[in-house]
Amino acid sequence: IIDRIEPVVFANEELKSRYIGEAKFLRALQYFYLVRLFGAVPLLVKEVASPEEAFSKGRASVEEVYAQIILDAEDAVAKLPATHDATSIGRATKGAALTLLGEVHLTLKDYNSAISNLEQVVAMNYALVPKYGDNFNPATKNNSESIFFIQFNSGIQSEAGNFIFMFGPRNGKLPLTGYSGTLGGSNIPTPSLVNAYEAGDLRKEESIQMFSDASNINFEESKAFNGMIPFIKKYYHPPFTEDGRANENWPVYRYSHVLLMLAEATNELGTGDPYKYINPVRQRANLAPLSGLVQSAFRDAVLKEQRIELAFENHRWFQLLRTGKAAEIMNQHGTEEKQRLSRLSNASYNVQPHKLLFPIPEREIRLNGFAQNPGW
């Protein structure tokens, strides 16, 4: 799209510009995932037109990849509209691009830039919805808190949601109204997370549900919960279609995430008031406001708040990476998990520094001659 769109005549030049902005937002977002997971990666910003071009790029440095991400995200900010009409719900907006840019700068510890980007989002028409669970309920999706969600539709077989099949109870027996099959859940909340919620936190009942069945006894996960098995309730909204299709969207960026990133960046910068960002998130959850914390204590508080607020939304690993806590926290978590789950070997949860990056897939090494990431 980016390489081919310029010579195309559009009746509406704003639409043309928007398409370029959407494409650059998506490219920036995908490279942001890639660089955090793999480090140096091939940086392809021109259409590959021959086999030679496909295998001649090598891996760009992390710095080069981030520079391209920022360029793309800034261009997306300039080209994308603040809002869309009902026919374009789900497409990227200026707010989505600013949120991405803010998270990129937060990751790079450029706190001034992160705050500048994220404050622009706060100045837009986003707002926390009164009920936390409405962010995940298909009946109330694409609301004032939705900055960028991947859209799913149960009426279209290839575009329906099916997250509960990954997030259901481990024994697979959770009944789905309207669906006669069973689940095969494998992503099960751990005691560490279940017990991390403060007393009275309304987010817990919207995020996690306990499943009781006699067959739970066959699963070690049930021992920590008096015979019950927890599952991720955020993506469980019956009824379902006969083949299990669901309507849940997948959250990428929510407004509460923006507020918590602002709280983090403001605290790290050491100037400004981080409480005005974190406390509205806590207030909605029915929790007391925070105050009077020293910088290190607030750092721990906002990391915990992000863990709870964004649980099961694919942000935790990246939070641990950018705060330098991944190895420490995951190894401690592994010690706890290996004590309760005999199926985990002693080698599991051995997070050494080189494991903060994924290994380059063997197929890509063979095809491209890439060097493997150190330590693998």
Beta strands, then each sheet from edge to edge (+ up, - down):
strand 1: 146-150
strand 2: 208-212
strand 3: 228-232
strand 4: 250-254
sheet 1: 1+ 4-
sheet 2: 2+ 3-
end
